[in-house]
Amino acid sequence: MSTNLQLLLSRVLLSIIFISSGFGKLGNVEGTAGYMANLGVPAPGLTVWLVIALEALGGLAILAGFFTRYAAWALAAFCVASAFLAHYQPADQMQMISFMKNLAIAGGFLALASSGAGAWSVDARRR
């Protein structure tokens, strides 16, 4: 399998969860803000919109390979932050699995930030 195909596949697989999650939150903004408030997130009414924008637009950027390195860094940081904020509960095995998955996804984004989007991307066309 060519490197460019592997990078495209990586972008597709990494982006799916963020695109669906970001746009999915639009259907229950108040519920998501309430969940964030329960976690102690400051200004959840504003933060929810920032999270929706980051997930949806960041996911689309990764999918298209547009400003890939920046989007990958931003989503990696988001994954680490949300892992510790929402999922680090050592007494709850399911939450710890989600914690570790978030860290693994962050690792995928860091690898993508390091390698770039590949030839089959908007970034490559912009060069």
C-alpha positions as a Markdown table, in Angstrom:
| # | Residue | x | y | z |
|---|---|---|---|---|
| 1 | Met | 0.0 | 0.0 | 0.0 |
| 2 | Ser | 1.4 | 3.4 | -0.9 |
| 3 | Thr | 2.3 | 6.0 | 1.7 |
| 4 | Asn | -0.2 | 8.4 | 0.3 |
| 5 | Leu | -3.0 | 5.9 | 0.5 |
| 6 | Gln | -2.0 | 5.1 | 4.0 |
| 7 | Leu | -2.1 | 8.7 | 5.0 |
| 8 | Leu | -5.5 | 9.2 | 3.3 |
| 9 | Leu | -6.9 | 6.2 | 5.2 |
| 10 | Ser | -5.4 | 7.5 | 8.4 |
| 11 | Arg | -7.1 | 10.9 | 7.9 |
| 12 | Val | -10.4 | 9.3 | 7.1 |
| 13 | Leu | -10.3 | 7.0 | 10.1 |
| 14 | Leu | -9.2 | 9.7 | 12.5 |
| 15 | Ser | -11.7 | 12.3 | 11.3 |
| 16 | Ile | -14.9 | 10.2 | 11.3 |
| 17 | Ile | -15.4 | 10.3 | 15.1 |
| 18 | Phe | -14.8 | 14.0 | 15.3 |
| 19 | Ile | -17.0 | 15.0 | 12.4 |
| 20 | Ser | -19.9 | 12.8 | 13.6 |
| 21 | Ser | -19.4 | 13.9 | 17.2 |
| 22 | Gly | -19.2 | 17.6 | 16.4 |
| 23 | Phe | -22.2 | 17.7 | 14.2 |
| 24 | Gly | -24.0 | 15.3 | 16.6 |
| 25 | Lys | -23.7 | 17.8 | 19.4 |
| 26 | Leu | -25.7 | 20.3 | 17.4 |
| 27 | Gly | -28.8 | 18.1 | 18.1 |
| 28 | Asn | -28.3 | 18.5 | 21.9 |
| 29 | Val | -26.3 | 21.6 | 22.7 |
| 30 | Glu | -28.0 | 22.2 | 26.0 |
| 31 | Gly | -27.5 | 18.6 | 27.1 |
| 32 | Thr | -23.8 | 18.7 | 26.2 |
| 33 | Ala | -23.4 | 22.0 | 28.0 |
| 34 | Gly | -25.0 | 20.4 | 31.1 |
| 35 | Tyr | -22.6 | 17.5 | 30.9 |
| 36 | Met | -19.7 | 19.9 | 30.7 |
| 37 | Ala | -21.0 | 21.9 | 33.6 |
| 38 | Asn | -21.2 | 18.6 | 35.7 |
| 39 | Leu | -17.5 | 18.0 | 34.8 |
| 40 | Gly | -16.6 | 21.5 | 36.1 |
| 41 | Val | -15.8 | 23.0 | 32.7 |
| 42 | Pro | -15.8 | 26.8 | 32.9 |
| 43 | Ala | -18.4 | 28.7 | 30.9 |
| 44 | Pro | -20.0 | 25.5 | 29.5 |
| 45 | Gly | -22.5 | 27.5 | 27.4 |
| 46 | Leu | -19.6 | 29.0 | 25.4 |
| 47 | Thr | -17.2 | 26.1 | 25.7 |
| 48 | Val | -19.8 | 23.7 | 24.0 |
| 49 | Trp | -19.7 | 25.9 | 20.9 |
| 50 | Leu | -15.9 | 25.9 | 20.9 |
| 51 | Val | -15.9 | 22.1 | 21.2 |
| 52 | Ile | -18.4 | 21.7 | 18.4 |
| 53 | Ala | -16.4 | 24.0 | 16.1 |
| 54 | Leu | -13.1 | 22.2 | 17.0 |
| 55 | Glu | -14.6 | 18.7 | 16.5 |
| 56 | Ala | -16.6 | 19.4 | 13.3 |
| 57 | Leu | -14.2 | 21.8 | 11.6 |
| 58 | Gly | -11.0 | 20.1 | 12.8 |
| 59 | Gly | -12.4 | 16.7 | 11.7 |
| 60 | Leu | -13.3 | 18.1 | 8.2 |
| 61 | Ala | -9.8 | 19.7 | 8.0 |
| 62 | Ile | -8.2 | 16.4 | 8.8 |
| 63 | Leu | -10.4 | 14.6 | 6.3 |
| 64 | Ala | -9.6 | 17.0 | 3.5 |
| 65 | Gly | -5.9 | 17.4 | 4.5 |
| 66 | Phe | -6.3 | 21.2 | 4.9 |
| 67 | Phe | -3.9 | 22.8 | 7.4 |
| 68 | Thr | -3.4 | 19.2 | 8.6 |
| 69 | Arg | -0.5 | 19.7 | 11.0 |
| 70 | Tyr | -2.3 | 22.5 | 12.9 |
| 71 | Ala | -5.6 | 20.6 | 13.0 |
| 72 | Ala | -3.8 | 17.5 | 14.1 |
| 73 | Trp | -2.1 | 19.3 | 16.9 |
| 74 | Ala | -5.3 | 20.9 | 18.1 |
| 75 | Leu | -7.2 | 17.7 | 18.1 |
| 76 | Ala | -4.4 | 15.8 | 19.8 |
| 77 | Ala | -4.5 | 18.4 | 22.6 |
| 78 | Phe | -8.3 | 18.2 | 22.8 |
| 79 | Cys | -8.0 | 14.4 | 23.1 |
| 80 | Val | -5.5 | 14.6 | 25.9 |
| 81 | Ala | -7.5 | 17.3 | 27.7 |
| 82 | Ser | -10.8 | 15.5 | 27.4 |
| 83 | Ala | -9.2 | 12.2 | 28.4 |
| 84 | Phe | -8.1 | 13.6 | 31.7 |
| 85 | Leu | -11.2 | 15.9 | 32.3 |
| 86 | Ala | -13.9 | 13.4 | 31.4 |
| 87 | His | -12.5 | 9.9 | 31.5 |
| 88 | Tyr | -9.8 | 9.6 | 34.1 |
| 89 | Gln | -11.7 | 7.5 | 36.7 |
| 90 | Pro | -9.4 | 4.7 | 37.8 |
| 91 | Ala | -12.3 | 2.9 | 39.6 |
| 92 | Asp | -14.4 | 2.7 | 36.4 |
| 93 | Gln | -12.9 | 0.3 | 33.9 |
| 94 | Met | -15.1 | 1.5 | 31.0 |
| 95 | Gln | -14.0 | 5.1 | 31.6 |
| 96 | Met | -10.4 | 4.1 | 31.8 |
| 97 | Ile | -10.8 | 2.3 | 28.4 |
| 98 | Ser | -12.2 | 5.6 | 27.0 |
| 99 | Phe | -9.2 | 7.4 | 28.7 |
| 100 | Met | -6.7 | 5.2 | 27.0 |
| 101 | Lys | -8.5 | 5.4 | 23.6 |
| 102 | Asn | -8.4 | 9.2 | 23.8 |
| 103 | Leu | -4.6 | 9.0 | 24.4 |
| 104 | Ala | -4.2 | 6.5 | 21.5 |
| 105 | Ile | -6.2 | 8.8 | 19.2 |
| 106 | Ala | -3.9 | 11.7 | 20.3 |
| 107 | Gly | -0.9 | 9.6 | 19.3 |
| 108 | Gly | -2.4 | 9.1 | 15.9 |
| 109 | Phe | -2.9 | 12.8 | 15.5 |
| 110 | Leu | 0.7 | 13.5 | 16.6 |
| 111 | Ala | 2.0 | 11.0 | 14.0 |
| 112 | Leu | -0.2 | 12.8 | 11.4 |
| 113 | Ala | 1.1 | 16.2 | 12.5 |
| 114 | Ser | 4.7 | 14.8 | 12.1 |
| 115 | Ser | 4.2 | 13.2 | 8.6 |
| 116 | Gly | 1.7 | 15.7 | 7.1 |
| 117 | Ala | -1.3 | 14.9 | 5.0 |
| 118 | Gly | 0.4 | 13.3 | 2.0 |
| 119 | Ala | 0.1 | 14.0 | -1.7 |
| 120 | Trp | -3.7 | 13.3 | -1.8 |
| 121 | Ser | -4.7 | 16.4 | 0.2 |
| 122 | Val | -5.6 | 20.1 | 0.0 |
| 123 | Asp | -2.3 | 20.9 | 1.6 |
| 124 | Ala | -0.3 | 19.2 | -1.2 |
| 125 | Arg | -2.4 | 21.1 | -3.8 |
| 126 | Arg | -1.7 | 24.4 | -2.0 |
| 127 | Arg | 2.1 | 23.9 | -2.3 |
